[in-house]
Amino acid sequence: MAAARFVVTGRVQGVFFRASTARAAHDLGLTGRVWNRKDGAVEVAAEGSPEALASLEAWLHRGPPAARVERVECSPLDRPSRYSDFKTAGRPAE
């Protein structure tokens, strides 16, 4: 299992980005969380197969129809699995 953190910037709040991300991640068999950041970005913590994470990253570059994604930053997470599903939520504890 792999884990990654994504930070998505652009017009990504108020356009159903979190709900759409949760649906896409669920469809890919990923677990994790997605939340809005105070700076206007959306952050995602996801766990699953490397292939599913790559597919989610590709989806994040497009987002839902009303979104205008400017940038997606990806970094690996080195922590054990803690999620049993994928939800929109507040920021997970570090």
HELIX and SHEET records of a PDB file:
HELIX    1   1 PHE A   17  ASP A   27  1                                  11    
HELIX    2   2 PRO A   50  ARG A   62  1                                  13    
SHEET    1   A 5 ARG A  68  PRO A  76  0                                        
SHEET    2   A 5 ALA A   2  ARG A  11 -1                                        
SHEET    3   A 5 VAL A  42  GLY A  48 -1                                        
SHEET    4   A 5 THR A  31  ASN A  36 -1                                        
SHEET    5   A 5 PHE A  86  THR A  88  1                                        
END                                                                             
